[in-house]
Amino acid sequence: MKLYPCDKCDNGQIARYGHVDNGVCFKCNGKGKLPYDPSPKGYIENNFEWSEQERLEIEAEQEMIARAEEENWRIANNIEPY
C-alpha cells in the first residue's frame, strides 16, 4: 500500500503542541504517513447544490435576520423604527 506524507505534522510530531499528548499528530497517529493522498487536488469543498426550495428558505431567513439586526441597532441607538 502506498503511503503519503502527513500534511499536518513533521514526521508524526507537531512541536507547537508538545504540551498535548507530547505533540503526537492526531491525523496520522504519530506515524507521519497517511494511507491516502491528503492534497486537495480536484476537491471541491461544497460540491453540492441547494434545491430551489432550500435556497428560498435560506434567503428568507437571511432577510429576516438582517431586518431583526437593523431593528435592534435602531432601538440601541434610540432611532425610531420606520
Stockholm file with secondary structure:
# STOCKHOLM 1.0

chainA/1-82         MKLYPCDKCDNGQIARYGHVDNGVCFKCNGKGKLPYDPSPKGYIENNFEWSEQERLEIEAEQEMIARAEEENWRIANNIEPY
#=GR chainA/1-82 SS CCCEECSSSBTTBCGGGTTTGGGBCTTTTTSSEESSCCSCTTCCTTCCCCCHHHHHHHHHHHHHHHHHHHHHHHHHTTCCCC
#=GC SS_cons        CCCEECSSSBTTBCGGGTTTGGGBCTTTTTSSEESSCCSCTTCCTTCCCCCHHHHHHHHHHHHHHHHHHHHHHHHHTTCCCC
//
